[in-house]
Amino acid sequence: MPRKKANGHRGHGEGSVTQRKDGRYQVYITLENGKRKYYYTKTKKEALEILRKAQMSNKGNISNWAATNIESFLQEWLKTHKQSIRPRSYERYEEYVRLHLIPTLGKITLQKLTPQHLDKLYAQKLESGLARRTVAALHGMLHTALEKAVRLGLLSRNVCKMVSPPRPVHKEMKLLTIEQVRKLLKEAKGHPMEALFVLAVPTGMRRGELFGLKWQDIDFDKGALSVRRRCENAYRWRICGS
């Protein structure tokens, strides 16, 4: 089976993308000394991203981009990752990057990031009062971002794999008593969202599910309600659709 070339992406002789027999994509980039450097990716999109970075470089390689600092890399990663995650997840990731990663690790280059940097960061965040669950989520997001850098050939290893994030403390859920439920519904009378409180108590539906409801989800003849979607903006107390 002949290799398939990604038409129109040769970049004026700076490099090329081809598909291998095993289904992976091969990228070659011509270096300053005339030699070729090869990268291999699972998808065409990742291959073209490597080539694009090379074409943006005056030297025809991505070594300079690989040596960029954490701040620049994460900002670029957020832009490309935004399309593949939910809006609420993007907002949370953007906060992690802006509030916790850039102020502490932002000036460190990708190549110089070490497990010790992460251990120190997590310890500092816990000491400042940040919840263990949030620090663990921060670790998970950074792991995903650095894994992308590894796939693109920008890093040889993902340092997040060498660090153990703090384990969240699982708290037992406290349920409302009958008396508390009655008091809640009494206080909710006349509230603009009274109907949501009345519906949430017997069904146990989550906030996103409640805000995602539409009239067509209710079968008045059968007295049944179907949960078909979630509202991603529910945490901002906005109603999705009409």
C-alpha positions as CSV (number, residue, x, y, z in Angstrom):
1,M,0.0,0.0,0.0
2,P,1.7,3.3,-1.1
3,R,2.2,6.1,1.4
4,K,-0.4,8.9,1.3
5,K,1.0,12.4,1.3
6,A,-0.8,15.2,3.0
7,N,-1.2,17.4,0.0
8,G,-0.5,21.1,0.3
9,H,1.5,20.9,3.6
10,R,5.1,20.5,2.4
11,G,6.0,24.0,3.6
12,H,8.4,25.2,0.8
13,G,10.9,22.3,1.2
14,E,11.1,22.6,5.0
15,G,9.4,19.3,5.7
16,S,6.7,16.8,4.7
17,V,3.9,14.6,6.2
18,T,3.3,11.1,4.9
19,Q,1.2,8.2,6.2
20,R,3.0,5.0,6.9
21,K,1.8,1.4,6.2
22,D,1.0,0.9,9.9
23,G,-1.4,3.9,9.9
24,R,0.8,6.3,11.7
25,Y,1.9,9.6,10.3
26,Q,5.6,10.4,9.7
27,V,6.9,14.0,9.7
28,Y,10.3,14.9,8.5
29,I,11.9,18.3,9.1
30,T,15.0,19.6,7.3
31,L,17.4,21.0,9.9
32,E,19.9,23.8,9.5
33,N,22.7,21.4,8.6
34,G,20.7,19.8,5.9
35,K,19.9,16.6,7.8
36,R,16.4,15.4,8.4
37,K,14.7,14.9,11.7
38,Y,11.7,12.5,11.9
39,Y,8.6,12.4,14.2
40,Y,5.8,9.9,14.3
41,T,2.2,10.6,15.4
42,K,-1.1,8.7,15.5
43,T,-3.1,11.3,13.8
44,K,-2.7,13.6,10.8
45,K,-3.7,16.6,12.9
46,E,-0.8,16.1,15.3
47,A,1.6,15.6,12.4
48,L,0.5,18.8,10.7
49,E,0.9,20.7,14.0
50,I,4.5,19.6,14.3
51,L,5.1,20.7,10.7
52,R,3.4,24.0,11.3
53,K,5.6,24.8,14.2
54,A,8.7,24.0,12.1
55,Q,7.5,26.3,9.3
56,M,7.1,29.1,11.8
57,S,10.7,28.8,12.8
58,N,13.4,30.5,10.8
59,K,15.7,27.5,11.2
60,G,13.1,25.0,10.0
61,N,13.0,23.0,13.2
62,I,11.0,23.0,16.4
63,S,13.8,23.0,18.9
64,N,13.2,26.7,19.8
65,W,9.5,26.1,20.4
66,A,10.2,23.0,22.5
67,A,12.4,25.2,24.7
68,T,9.6,27.7,25.4
69,N,8.4,28.3,28.9
70,I,5.5,26.6,30.6
71,E,3.3,29.7,30.4
72,S,3.6,29.9,26.6
73,F,3.1,26.2,26.1
74,L,0.0,26.0,28.3
75,Q,-1.6,29.0,26.7
76,E,-1.1,27.4,23.3
77,W,-2.3,24.1,24.6
78,L,-5.5,25.6,26.0
79,K,-6.3,27.1,22.5
80,T,-6.0,23.8,20.7
81,H,-7.6,21.7,23.5
82,K,-10.6,24.0,23.9
83,Q,-12.5,22.4,21.0
84,S,-12.3,18.9,22.4
85,I,-13.7,19.6,25.9
86,R,-16.8,20.9,27.5
87,P,-17.1,24.7,28.2
88,R,-17.2,24.2,31.9
89,S,-14.0,22.0,31.7
90,Y,-12.3,24.7,29.7
91,E,-13.2,27.4,32.2
92,R,-11.8,25.2,35.0
93,Y,-8.5,24.5,33.1
94,E,-8.1,28.1,32.3
95,E,-8.4,29.0,36.0
96,Y,-5.8,26.3,36.9
97,V,-3.3,27.7,34.3
98,R,-3.9,31.4,35.2
99,L,-4.2,31.1,39.0
100,H,-1.9,28.2,39.9
101,L,0.5,27.2,37.2
102,I,1.7,30.4,35.5
103,P,2.5,32.3,38.8
104,T,4.6,29.3,40.0
105,L,6.0,27.4,37.0
106,G,5.4,29.9,34.2
107,K,9.0,30.9,33.6
108,I,10.4,27.4,33.6
109,T,11.1,25.9,30.2
110,L,9.5,22.7,29.1
111,Q,12.8,20.9,29.0
112,K,13.8,22.0,32.5
113,L,10.6,21.0,34.3
114,T,11.3,18.4,36.9
115,P,9.3,16.2,39.3
116,Q,10.7,18.2,42.1
117,H,9.0,21.3,40.7
118,L,5.7,19.6,40.8
119,D,6.2,18.1,44.3
120,K,7.0,21.6,45.6
121,L,4.0,23.1,43.8
122,Y,1.5,20.6,45.2
123,A,2.9,21.0,48.7
124,Q,2.6,24.8,48.5
125,K,-1.0,24.6,47.2
126,L,-2.1,22.3,50.0
127,E,-0.4,24.5,52.6
128,S,-2.3,27.6,51.2
129,G,-5.6,25.8,51.8
130,L,-6.4,24.5,48.3
131,A,-8.5,21.3,48.5
132,R,-6.7,18.0,47.9
133,R,-9.3,17.2,45.2
134,T,-8.5,20.4,43.4
135,V,-4.7,19.8,43.5
136,A,-5.3,16.3,42.2
137,A,-7.4,17.8,39.3
138,L,-4.6,20.3,38.6
139,H,-2.2,17.4,38.3
140,G,-4.5,15.6,36.0
141,M,-4.8,18.6,33.7
142,L,-1.1,19.2,33.6
143,H,-0.5,15.5,32.9
144,T,-2.8,15.7,29.8
145,A,-1.0,18.8,28.5
146,L,2.5,17.4,28.9
147,E,1.4,14.2,27.3
148,K,0.5,16.2,24.2
149,A,4.0,17.7,24.3
150,V,5.5,14.2,24.4
151,R,3.4,13.0,21.4
152,L,4.6,16.1,19.4
153,G,8.2,15.3,20.1
154,L,8.7,18.4,22.3
155,L,9.5,16.3,25.4
156,S,11.1,12.9,25.8
157,R,9.1,12.2,29.0
158,N,6.1,13.3,31.0
159,V,7.3,14.3,34.4
160,C,3.8,14.1,35.8
161,K,4.2,10.3,35.6
162,M,7.0,10.5,38.2
163,V,4.9,12.4,40.7
164,S,2.1,11.1,42.9
165,P,-0.7,13.7,43.4
166,P,-2.4,14.1,46.7
167,R,-5.2,11.6,47.2
168,P,-8.6,13.3,47.8
169,V,-10.3,12.7,51.1
170,H,-13.7,11.2,50.6
171,K,-16.3,12.6,52.9
172,E,-19.5,10.8,53.7
173,M,-22.5,12.4,52.1
174,K,-24.9,14.0,54.6
175,L,-28.5,13.7,53.6
176,L,-31.3,16.1,54.7
177,T,-33.7,14.8,57.2
178,I,-37.5,14.9,56.6
179,E,-37.8,17.9,58.8
180,Q,-35.0,19.7,56.9
181,V,-36.6,18.9,53.5
182,R,-39.9,20.4,54.7
183,K,-38.1,23.5,55.9
184,L,-36.3,23.8,52.6
185,L,-39.4,23.6,50.5
186,K,-41.2,26.0,52.8
187,E,-38.4,28.6,52.4
188,A,-38.4,28.0,48.6
189,K,-42.1,29.1,48.3
190,G,-42.3,32.1,46.1
191,H,-38.7,31.8,45.0
192,P,-38.1,32.2,41.2
193,M,-36.6,28.7,41.1
194,E,-39.1,27.1,43.5
195,A,-40.1,24.5,40.8
196,L,-36.4,23.4,40.6
197,F,-36.2,22.8,44.3
198,V,-39.5,20.9,44.3
199,L,-38.2,18.7,41.4
200,A,-34.7,18.2,42.8
201,V,-35.8,16.8,46.2
202,P,-37.7,13.7,45.1
203,T,-35.7,13.0,42.0
204,G,-32.1,13.7,43.1
205,M,-31.3,15.3,39.8
206,R,-28.1,17.3,39.5
207,R,-28.0,21.0,38.9
208,G,-26.9,20.6,35.3
209,E,-29.7,18.1,34.6
210,L,-32.3,20.3,36.1
211,F,-31.2,23.3,34.1
212,G,-31.0,21.2,30.9
213,L,-34.7,20.2,31.0
214,K,-37.1,21.2,28.3
215,W,-40.9,20.9,28.0
216,Q,-40.6,18.0,25.6
217,D,-38.8,15.9,28.2
218,I,-42.0,15.7,30.3
219,D,-44.8,13.2,29.5
220,F,-47.8,14.6,31.3
221,D,-50.0,11.7,30.3
222,K,-47.7,9.1,31.8
223,G,-46.5,11.4,34.6
224,A,-42.9,10.7,33.5
225,L,-39.8,12.8,33.0
226,S,-36.7,11.9,30.9
227,V,-33.2,13.3,31.5
228,R,-31.7,13.8,28.0
229,R,-29.0,16.4,28.5
230,R,-27.0,18.5,30.9
231,C,-26.6,22.3,30.9
232,E,-22.9,23.2,31.0
233,N,-23.7,26.7,32.2
234,A,-25.7,25.5,35.1
235,Y,-23.0,26.5,37.6
236,R,-23.6,30.1,36.5
237,W,-27.3,29.7,37.2
238,R,-28.3,30.2,33.6
239,I,-31.1,28.3,32.0
240,C,-30.2,26.4,28.8
241,G,-32.5,26.7,25.8
242,S,-36.2,27.3,26.0
